[in-house]
Amino acid sequence: MSTLLRRGVVVGAIAGLAYAAWRFAAARGAGSDGPGYEAQPFPMPPRPVAARPGTAPSPTAAPVAPAPAAIAPDAEGGCPLTHPIKGKLSTGIYHRPGAFAYERTRADRCYRDESAAQSDGLRAAKR
C-alpha cells in the first residue's frame, strides 16, 4: 500500500471515530426526549390531545361548516382568496395561482382546491 493511501485510510478512520463520538455525546446530552434535533424550519402542529373520558365539548364551540367546493366568481371573473383556483367550463381547464395565464383568465367557477376542480371534470392547465 502506498504511503498516501495509508494516510487517507488513517485520516478517514480518525474522522469516523470523531463523528461517532460527537453523535454519542449529542445523544447522551439530549435526555429521554430524543436525539436533540435542531429547530425545524417550519414549526410542527401540536399533537392532538385525547379528551378525558366523561368530559363534554364546550357548549360555546359551534361546529364550523366546511367551505363549499366551488363558488361563483365576482363580476370581473376574479376569485377570492378562499377559492383561488379558476375554472373555465368552456375549455375544461383550471388555472392555479401563479400559473402562466392565471391573471388574464376570467373564471366561470372558483374552486377551493385542485381536487375540487378535478372532481368537477376539469384538468390542470399545461402552462
Phi and psi in radians as a Rosetta constraint file:
Dihedral C 1 N 2 CA 2 C 2 CIRCULARHARMONIC -1.316 0.35
Dihedral N 2 CA 2 C 2 N 3 CIRCULARHARMONIC 2.811 0.35
Dihedral C 2 N 3 CA 3 C 3 CIRCULARHARMONIC -1.118 0.35
Dihedral N 3 CA 3 C 3 N 4 CIRCULARHARMONIC -0.694 0.35
Dihedral C 3 N 4 CA 4 C 4 CIRCULARHARMONIC -1.131 0.35
Dihedral N 4 CA 4 C 4 N 5 CIRCULARHARMONIC -0.702 0.35
Dihedral C 4 N 5 CA 5 C 5 CIRCULARHARMONIC -1.182 0.35
Dihedral N 5 CA 5 C 5 N 6 CIRCULARHARMONIC -0.712 0.35
Dihedral C 5 N 6 CA 6 C 6 CIRCULARHARMONIC -1.082 0.35
Dihedral N 6 CA 6 C 6 N 7 CIRCULARHARMONIC -0.706 0.35
Dihedral C 6 N 7 CA 7 C 7 CIRCULARHARMONIC -1.111 0.35
Dihedral N 7 CA 7 C 7 N 8 CIRCULARHARMONIC -0.702 0.35
Dihedral C 7 N 8 CA 8 C 8 CIRCULARHARMONIC -1.109 0.35
Dihedral N 8 CA 8 C 8 N 9 CIRCULARHARMONIC -0.685 0.35
Dihedral C 8 N 9 CA 9 C 9 CIRCULARHARMONIC -1.173 0.35
Dihedral N 9 CA 9 C 9 N 10 CIRCULARHARMONIC -0.735 0.35
Dihedral C 9 N 10 CA 10 C 10 CIRCULARHARMONIC -1.144 0.35
Dihedral N 10 CA 10 C 10 N 11 CIRCULARHARMONIC -0.788 0.35
Dihedral C 10 N 11 CA 11 C 11 CIRCULARHARMONIC -1.107 0.35
Dihedral N 11 CA 11 C 11 N 12 CIRCULARHARMONIC -0.713 0.35
Dihedral C 11 N 12 CA 12 C 12 CIRCULARHARMONIC -1.113 0.35
Dihedral N 12 CA 12 C 12 N 13 CIRCULARHARMONIC -0.707 0.35
Dihedral C 12 N 13 CA 13 C 13 CIRCULARHARMONIC -1.153 0.35
Dihedral N 13 CA 13 C 13 N 14 CIRCULARHARMONIC -0.719 0.35
Dihedral C 13 N 14 CA 14 C 14 CIRCULARHARMONIC -1.146 0.35
Dihedral N 14 CA 14 C 14 N 15 CIRCULARHARMONIC -0.733 0.35
Dihedral C 14 N 15 CA 15 C 15 CIRCULARHARMONIC -1.121 0.35
Dihedral N 15 CA 15 C 15 N 16 CIRCULARHARMONIC -0.701 0.35
Dihedral C 15 N 16 CA 16 C 16 CIRCULARHARMONIC -1.121 0.35
Dihedral N 16 CA 16 C 16 N 17 CIRCULARHARMONIC -0.745 0.35
Dihedral C 16 N 17 CA 17 C 17 CIRCULARHARMONIC -1.137 0.35
Dihedral N 17 CA 17 C 17 N 18 CIRCULARHARMONIC -0.696 0.35
Dihedral C 17 N 18 CA 18 C 18 CIRCULARHARMONIC -1.115 0.35
Dihedral N 18 CA 18 C 18 N 19 CIRCULARHARMONIC -0.725 0.35
Dihedral C 18 N 19 CA 19 C 19 CIRCULARHARMONIC -1.132 0.35
Dihedral N 19 CA 19 C 19 N 20 CIRCULARHARMONIC -0.745 0.35
Dihedral C 19 N 20 CA 20 C 20 CIRCULARHARMONIC -1.109 0.35
Dihedral N 20 CA 20 C 20 N 21 CIRCULARHARMONIC -0.703 0.35
Dihedral C 20 N 21 CA 21 C 21 CIRCULARHARMONIC -1.147 0.35
Dihedral N 21 CA 21 C 21 N 22 CIRCULARHARMONIC -0.691 0.35
Dihedral C 21 N 22 CA 22 C 22 CIRCULARHARMONIC -1.110 0.35
Dihedral N 22 CA 22 C 22 N 23 CIRCULARHARMONIC -0.770 0.35
Dihedral C 22 N 23 CA 23 C 23 CIRCULARHARMONIC -1.132 0.35
Dihedral N 23 CA 23 C 23 N 24 CIRCULARHARMONIC -0.696 0.35
Dihedral C 23 N 24 CA 24 C 24 CIRCULARHARMONIC -1.120 0.35
Dihedral N 24 CA 24 C 24 N 25 CIRCULARHARMONIC -0.770 0.35
Dihedral C 24 N 25 CA 25 C 25 CIRCULARHARMONIC -1.150 0.35
Dihedral N 25 CA 25 C 25 N 26 CIRCULARHARMONIC -0.670 0.35
Dihedral C 25 N 26 CA 26 C 26 CIRCULARHARMONIC -1.170 0.35
Dihedral N 26 CA 26 C 26 N 27 CIRCULARHARMONIC -0.658 0.35
Dihedral C 26 N 27 CA 27 C 27 CIRCULARHARMONIC -1.218 0.35
Dihedral N 27 CA 27 C 27 N 28 CIRCULARHARMONIC -0.645 0.35
Dihedral C 27 N 28 CA 28 C 28 CIRCULARHARMONIC -1.247 0.35
Dihedral N 28 CA 28 C 28 N 29 CIRCULARHARMONIC -0.580 0.35
Dihedral C 28 N 29 CA 29 C 29 CIRCULARHARMONIC -1.348 0.35
Dihedral N 29 CA 29 C 29 N 30 CIRCULARHARMONIC -0.263 0.35
Dihedral C 29 N 30 CA 30 C 30 CIRCULARHARMONIC -1.393 0.35
Dihedral N 30 CA 30 C 30 N 31 CIRCULARHARMONIC -0.296 0.35
Dihedral C 30 N 31 CA 31 C 31 CIRCULARHARMONIC 1.408 0.35
Dihedral N 31 CA 31 C 31 N 32 CIRCULARHARMONIC -2.710 0.35
Dihedral C 31 N 32 CA 32 C 32 CIRCULARHARMONIC -1.564 0.35
Dihedral N 32 CA 32 C 32 N 33 CIRCULARHARMONIC -0.030 0.35
Dihedral C 32 N 33 CA 33 C 33 CIRCULARHARMONIC -1.332 0.35
Dihedral N 33 CA 33 C 33 N 34 CIRCULARHARMONIC -0.324 0.35
Dihedral C 33 N 34 CA 34 C 34 CIRCULARHARMONIC 2.460 0.35
Dihedral N 34 CA 34 C 34 N 35 CIRCULARHARMONIC -2.869 0.35
Dihedral C 34 N 35 CA 35 C 35 CIRCULARHARMONIC -1.355 0.35
Dihedral N 35 CA 35 C 35 N 36 CIRCULARHARMONIC -0.010 0.35
Dihedral C 35 N 36 CA 36 C 36 CIRCULARHARMONIC 1.346 0.35
Dihedral N 36 CA 36 C 36 N 37 CIRCULARHARMONIC 1.060 0.35
Dihedral C 36 N 37 CA 37 C 37 CIRCULARHARMONIC -1.253 0.35
Dihedral N 37 CA 37 C 37 N 38 CIRCULARHARMONIC 2.704 0.35
Dihedral C 37 N 38 CA 38 C 38 CIRCULARHARMONIC -1.337 0.35
Dihedral N 38 CA 38 C 38 N 39 CIRCULARHARMONIC 2.996 0.35
Dihedral C 38 N 39 CA 39 C 39 CIRCULARHARMONIC -1.072 0.35
Dihedral N 39 CA 39 C 39 N 40 CIRCULARHARMONIC 2.443 0.35
Dihedral C 39 N 40 CA 40 C 40 CIRCULARHARMONIC -1.342 0.35
Dihedral N 40 CA 40 C 40 N 41 CIRCULARHARMONIC 2.597 0.35
Dihedral C 40 N 41 CA 41 C 41 CIRCULARHARMONIC -1.173 0.35
Dihedral N 41 CA 41 C 41 N 42 CIRCULARHARMONIC -0.516 0.35
Dihedral C 41 N 42 CA 42 C 42 CIRCULARHARMONIC -2.177 0.35
Dihedral N 42 CA 42 C 42 N 43 CIRCULARHARMONIC 2.227 0.35
Dihedral C 42 N 43 CA 43 C 43 CIRCULARHARMONIC -1.164 0.35
Dihedral N 43 CA 43 C 43 N 44 CIRCULARHARMONIC 2.488 0.35
Dihedral C 43 N 44 CA 44 C 44 CIRCULARHARMONIC -1.396 0.35
Dihedral N 44 CA 44 C 44 N 45 CIRCULARHARMONIC 2.591 0.35
Dihedral C 44 N 45 CA 45 C 45 CIRCULARHARMONIC -1.201 0.35
Dihedral N 45 CA 45 C 45 N 46 CIRCULARHARMONIC 2.695 0.35
Dihedral C 45 N 46 CA 46 C 46 CIRCULARHARMONIC -1.165 0.35
Dihedral N 46 CA 46 C 46 N 47 CIRCULARHARMONIC 2.641 0.35
Dihedral C 46 N 47 CA 47 C 47 CIRCULARHARMONIC -1.197 0.35
Dihedral N 47 CA 47 C 47 N 48 CIRCULARHARMONIC 2.467 0.35
Dihedral C 47 N 48 CA 48 C 48 CIRCULARHARMONIC -1.193 0.35
Dihedral N 48 CA 48 C 48 N 49 CIRCULARHARMONIC 2.465 0.35
Dihedral C 48 N 49 CA 49 C 49 CIRCULARHARMONIC -1.887 0.35
Dihedral N 49 CA 49 C 49 N 50 CIRCULARHARMONIC 2.234 0.35
Dihedral C 49 N 50 CA 50 C 50 CIRCULARHARMONIC -1.238 0.35
Dihedral N 50 CA 50 C 50 N 51 CIRCULARHARMONIC 2.458 0.35
Dihedral C 50 N 51 CA 51 C 51 CIRCULARHARMONIC -1.231 0.35
Dihedral N 51 CA 51 C 51 N 52 CIRCULARHARMONIC 2.578 0.35
Dihedral C 51 N 52 CA 52 C 52 CIRCULARHARMONIC -1.223 0.35
Dihedral N 52 CA 52 C 52 N 53 CIRCULARHARMONIC 2.528 0.35
Dihedral C 52 N 53 CA 53 C 53 CIRCULARHARMONIC -1.073 0.35
Dihedral N 53 CA 53 C 53 N 54 CIRCULARHARMONIC 2.376 0.35
Dihedral C 53 N 54 CA 54 C 54 CIRCULARHARMONIC 1.576 0.35
Dihedral N 54 CA 54 C 54 N 55 CIRCULARHARMONIC -0.035 0.35
Dihedral C 54 N 55 CA 55 C 55 CIRCULARHARMONIC -1.715 0.35
Dihedral N 55 CA 55 C 55 N 56 CIRCULARHARMONIC 2.458 0.35
Dihedral C 55 N 56 CA 56 C 56 CIRCULARHARMONIC -1.766 0.35
Dihedral N 56 CA 56 C 56 N 57 CIRCULARHARMONIC 2.684 0.35
Dihedral C 56 N 57 CA 57 C 57 CIRCULARHARMONIC -1.129 0.35
Dihedral N 57 CA 57 C 57 N 58 CIRCULARHARMONIC 2.741 0.35
Dihedral C 57 N 58 CA 58 C 58 CIRCULARHARMONIC -1.081 0.35
Dihedral N 58 CA 58 C 58 N 59 CIRCULARHARMONIC 2.329 0.35
Dihedral C 58 N 59 CA 59 C 59 CIRCULARHARMONIC -1.217 0.35
Dihedral N 59 CA 59 C 59 N 60 CIRCULARHARMONIC -0.322 0.35
Dihedral C 59 N 60 CA 60 C 60 CIRCULARHARMONIC -1.410 0.35
Dihedral N 60 CA 60 C 60 N 61 CIRCULARHARMONIC -0.300 0.35
Dihedral C 60 N 61 CA 61 C 61 CIRCULARHARMONIC -1.411 0.35
Dihedral N 61 CA 61 C 61 N 62 CIRCULARHARMONIC 1.896 0.35
Dihedral C 61 N 62 CA 62 C 62 CIRCULARHARMONIC -1.560 0.35
Dihedral N 62 CA 62 C 62 N 63 CIRCULARHARMONIC 2.457 0.35
Dihedral C 62 N 63 CA 63 C 63 CIRCULARHARMONIC -1.130 0.35
Dihedral N 63 CA 63 C 63 N 64 CIRCULARHARMONIC 2.410 0.35
Dihedral C 63 N 64 CA 64 C 64 CIRCULARHARMONIC -1.704 0.35
Dihedral N 64 CA 64 C 64 N 65 CIRCULARHARMONIC 2.207 0.35
Dihedral C 64 N 65 CA 65 C 65 CIRCULARHARMONIC -1.317 0.35
Dihedral N 65 CA 65 C 65 N 66 CIRCULARHARMONIC 2.387 0.35
Dihedral C 65 N 66 CA 66 C 66 CIRCULARHARMONIC -1.168 0.35
Dihedral N 66 CA 66 C 66 N 67 CIRCULARHARMONIC 2.625 0.35
Dihedral C 66 N 67 CA 67 C 67 CIRCULARHARMONIC -1.169 0.35
Dihedral N 67 CA 67 C 67 N 68 CIRCULARHARMONIC 2.532 0.35
Dihedral C 67 N 68 CA 68 C 68 CIRCULARHARMONIC -1.112 0.35
Dihedral N 68 CA 68 C 68 N 69 CIRCULARHARMONIC 2.667 0.35
Dihedral C 68 N 69 CA 69 C 69 CIRCULARHARMONIC -1.184 0.35
Dihedral N 69 CA 69 C 69 N 70 CIRCULARHARMONIC -0.602 0.35
Dihedral C 69 N 70 CA 70 C 70 CIRCULARHARMONIC -2.422 0.35
Dihedral N 70 CA 70 C 70 N 71 CIRCULARHARMONIC 2.519 0.35
Dihedral C 70 N 71 CA 71 C 71 CIRCULARHARMONIC -2.392 0.35
Dihedral N 71 CA 71 C 71 N 72 CIRCULARHARMONIC 2.907 0.35
Dihedral C 71 N 72 CA 72 C 72 CIRCULARHARMONIC -1.376 0.35
Dihedral N 72 CA 72 C 72 N 73 CIRCULARHARMONIC 2.538 0.35
Dihedral C 72 N 73 CA 73 C 73 CIRCULARHARMONIC -1.325 0.35
Dihedral N 73 CA 73 C 73 N 74 CIRCULARHARMONIC 3.024 0.35
Dihedral C 73 N 74 CA 74 C 74 CIRCULARHARMONIC -1.319 0.35
Dihedral N 74 CA 74 C 74 N 75 CIRCULARHARMONIC -3.083 0.35
Dihedral C 74 N 75 CA 75 C 75 CIRCULARHARMONIC -1.092 0.35
Dihedral N 75 CA 75 C 75 N 76 CIRCULARHARMONIC -0.520 0.35
Dihedral C 75 N 76 CA 76 C 76 CIRCULARHARMONIC -1.561 0.35
Dihedral N 76 CA 76 C 76 N 77 CIRCULARHARMONIC 0.015 0.35
Dihedral C 76 N 77 CA 77 C 77 CIRCULARHARMONIC 1.510 0.35
Dihedral N 77 CA 77 C 77 N 78 CIRCULARHARMONIC 0.281 0.35
Dihedral C 77 N 78 CA 78 C 78 CIRCULARHARMONIC -1.573 0.35
Dihedral N 78 CA 78 C 78 N 79 CIRCULARHARMONIC 2.772 0.35
Dihedral C 78 N 79 CA 79 C 79 CIRCULARHARMONIC -2.006 0.35
Dihedral N 79 CA 79 C 79 N 80 CIRCULARHARMONIC 2.547 0.35
Dihedral C 79 N 80 CA 80 C 80 CIRCULARHARMONIC -1.294 0.35
Dihedral N 80 CA 80 C 80 N 81 CIRCULARHARMONIC 2.946 0.35
Dihedral C 80 N 81 CA 81 C 81 CIRCULARHARMONIC -1.135 0.35
Dihedral N 81 CA 81 C 81 N 82 CIRCULARHARMONIC -0.451 0.35
Dihedral C 81 N 82 CA 82 C 82 CIRCULARHARMONIC -1.294 0.35
Dihedral N 82 CA 82 C 82 N 83 CIRCULARHARMONIC -0.399 0.35
Dihedral C 82 N 83 CA 83 C 83 CIRCULARHARMONIC -2.341 0.35
Dihedral N 83 CA 83 C 83 N 84 CIRCULARHARMONIC 1.305 0.35
Dihedral C 83 N 84 CA 84 C 84 CIRCULARHARMONIC -1.391 0.35
Dihedral N 84 CA 84 C 84 N 85 CIRCULARHARMONIC -0.236 0.35
Dihedral C 84 N 85 CA 85 C 85 CIRCULARHARMONIC -1.412 0.35
Dihedral N 85 CA 85 C 85 N 86 CIRCULARHARMONIC 2.153 0.35
Dihedral C 85 N 86 CA 86 C 86 CIRCULARHARMONIC -1.652 0.35
Dihedral N 86 CA 86 C 86 N 87 CIRCULARHARMONIC 2.188 0.35
Dihedral C 86 N 87 CA 87 C 87 CIRCULARHARMONIC -1.938 0.35
Dihedral N 87 CA 87 C 87 N 88 CIRCULARHARMONIC 2.332 0.35
Dihedral C 87 N 88 CA 88 C 88 CIRCULARHARMONIC -1.905 0.35
Dihedral N 88 CA 88 C 88 N 89 CIRCULARHARMONIC 1.921 0.35
Dihedral C 88 N 89 CA 89 C 89 CIRCULARHARMONIC -1.252 0.35
Dihedral N 89 CA 89 C 89 N 90 CIRCULARHARMONIC -0.523 0.35
Dihedral C 89 N 90 CA 90 C 90 CIRCULARHARMONIC -1.188 0.35
Dihedral N 90 CA 90 C 90 N 91 CIRCULARHARMONIC -0.558 0.35
Dihedral C 90 N 91 CA 91 C 91 CIRCULARHARMONIC -1.755 0.35
Dihedral N 91 CA 91 C 91 N 92 CIRCULARHARMONIC -0.316 0.35
Dihedral C 91 N 92 CA 92 C 92 CIRCULARHARMONIC 1.320 0.35
Dihedral N 92 CA 92 C 92 N 93 CIRCULARHARMONIC 0.487 0.35
Dihedral C 92 N 93 CA 93 C 93 CIRCULARHARMONIC -2.136 0.35
Dihedral N 93 CA 93 C 93 N 94 CIRCULARHARMONIC 2.531 0.35
Dihedral C 93 N 94 CA 94 C 94 CIRCULARHARMONIC -2.056 0.35
Dihedral N 94 CA 94 C 94 N 95 CIRCULARHARMONIC 2.630 0.35
Dihedral C 94 N 95 CA 95 C 95 CIRCULARHARMONIC -2.075 0.35
Dihedral N 95 CA 95 C 95 N 96 CIRCULARHARMONIC 2.312 0.35
Dihedral C 95 N 96 CA 96 C 96 CIRCULARHARMONIC -1.555 0.35
Dihedral N 96 CA 96 C 96 N 97 CIRCULARHARMONIC 2.656 0.35
Dihedral C 96 N 97 CA 97 C 97 CIRCULARHARMONIC -1.048 0.35
Dihedral N 97 CA 97 C 97 N 98 CIRCULARHARMONIC 2.386 0.35
Dihedral C 97 N 98 CA 98 C 98 CIRCULARHARMONIC 1.552 0.35
Dihedral N 98 CA 98 C 98 N 99 CIRCULARHARMONIC -0.114 0.35
Dihedral C 98 N 99 CA 99 C 99 CIRCULARHARMONIC -1.308 0.35
Dihedral N 99 CA 99 C 99 N 100 CIRCULARHARMONIC 2.994 0.35
Dihedral C 99 N 100 CA 100 C 100 CIRCULARHARMONIC -0.943 0.35
Dihedral N 100 CA 100 C 100 N 101 CIRCULARHARMONIC -0.930 0.35
Dihedral C 100 N 101 CA 101 C 101 CIRCULARHARMONIC -1.862 0.35
Dihedral N 101 CA 101 C 101 N 102 CIRCULARHARMONIC 0.319 0.35
Dihedral C 101 N 102 CA 102 C 102 CIRCULARHARMONIC -1.072 0.35
Dihedral N 102 CA 102 C 102 N 103 CIRCULARHARMONIC -0.841 0.35
Dihedral C 102 N 103 CA 103 C 103 CIRCULARHARMONIC -1.114 0.35
Dihedral N 103 CA 103 C 103 N 104 CIRCULARHARMONIC -0.657 0.35
Dihedral C 103 N 104 CA 104 C 104 CIRCULARHARMONIC -1.551 0.35
Dihedral N 104 CA 104 C 104 N 105 CIRCULARHARMONIC -0.113 0.35
Dihedral C 104 N 105 CA 105 C 105 CIRCULARHARMONIC -1.381 0.35
Dihedral N 105 CA 105 C 105 N 106 CIRCULARHARMONIC 2.276 0.35
Dihedral C 105 N 106 CA 106 C 106 CIRCULARHARMONIC -1.692 0.35
Dihedral N 106 CA 106 C 106 N 107 CIRCULARHARMONIC 2.011 0.35
Dihedral C 106 N 107 CA 107 C 107 CIRCULARHARMONIC -1.313 0.35
Dihedral N 107 CA 107 C 107 N 108 CIRCULARHARMONIC 2.520 0.35
Dihedral C 107 N 108 CA 108 C 108 CIRCULARHARMONIC -1.576 0.35
Dihedral N 108 CA 108 C 108 N 109 CIRCULARHARMONIC -0.501 0.35
Dihedral C 108 N 109 CA 109 C 109 CIRCULARHARMONIC -2.635 0.35
Dihedral N 109 CA 109 C 109 N 110 CIRCULARHARMONIC 2.541 0.35
Dihedral C 109 N 110 CA 110 C 110 CIRCULARHARMONIC -1.934 0.35
Dihedral N 110 CA 110 C 110 N 111 CIRCULARHARMONIC 2.322 0.35
Dihedral C 110 N 111 CA 111 C 111 CIRCULARHARMONIC -1.985 0.35
Dihedral N 111 CA 111 C 111 N 112 CIRCULARHARMONIC 2.609 0.35
Dihedral C 111 N 112 CA 112 C 112 CIRCULARHARMONIC -1.158 0.35
Dihedral N 112 CA 112 C 112 N 113 CIRCULARHARMONIC -0.727 0.35
Dihedral C 112 N 113 CA 113 C 113 CIRCULARHARMONIC -2.698 0.35
Dihedral N 113 CA 113 C 113 N 114 CIRCULARHARMONIC 3.067 0.35
Dihedral C 113 N 114 CA 114 C 114 CIRCULARHARMONIC -1.128 0.35
Dihedral N 114 CA 114 C 114 N 115 CIRCULARHARMONIC -0.620 0.35
Dihedral C 114 N 115 CA 115 C 115 CIRCULARHARMONIC -1.143 0.35
Dihedral N 115 CA 115 C 115 N 116 CIRCULARHARMONIC -0.572 0.35
Dihedral C 115 N 116 CA 116 C 116 CIRCULARHARMONIC -1.181 0.35
Dihedral N 116 CA 116 C 116 N 117 CIRCULARHARMONIC -0.687 0.35
Dihedral C 116 N 117 CA 117 C 117 CIRCULARHARMONIC -1.178 0.35
Dihedral N 117 CA 117 C 117 N 118 CIRCULARHARMONIC -0.702 0.35
Dihedral C 117 N 118 CA 118 C 118 CIRCULARHARMONIC -1.173 0.35
Dihedral N 118 CA 118 C 118 N 119 CIRCULARHARMONIC -0.643 0.35
Dihedral C 118 N 119 CA 119 C 119 CIRCULARHARMONIC -1.216 0.35
Dihedral N 119 CA 119 C 119 N 120 CIRCULARHARMONIC -0.322 0.35
Dihedral C 119 N 120 CA 120 C 120 CIRCULARHARMONIC -1.548 0.35
Dihedral N 120 CA 120 C 120 N 121 CIRCULARHARMONIC 0.059 0.35
Dihedral C 120 N 121 CA 121 C 121 CIRCULARHARMONIC 1.644 0.35
Dihedral N 121 CA 121 C 121 N 122 CIRCULARHARMONIC 0.179 0.35
Dihedral C 121 N 122 CA 122 C 122 CIRCULARHARMONIC -1.669 0.35
Dihedral N 122 CA 122 C 122 N 123 CIRCULARHARMONIC 2.735 0.35
Dihedral C 122 N 123 CA 123 C 123 CIRCULARHARMONIC -2.056 0.35
Dihedral N 123 CA 123 C 123 N 124 CIRCULARHARMONIC 2.816 0.35
Dihedral C 123 N 124 CA 124 C 124 CIRCULARHARMONIC -1.250 0.35
Dihedral N 124 CA 124 C 124 N 125 CIRCULARHARMONIC 2.575 0.35
Dihedral C 124 N 125 CA 125 C 125 CIRCULARHARMONIC -1.195 0.35
Dihedral N 125 CA 125 C 125 N 126 CIRCULARHARMONIC 2.556 0.35
Dihedral C 125 N 126 CA 126 C 126 CIRCULARHARMONIC -1.327 0.35
Dihedral N 126 CA 126 C 126 N 127 CIRCULARHARMONIC -0.428 0.35
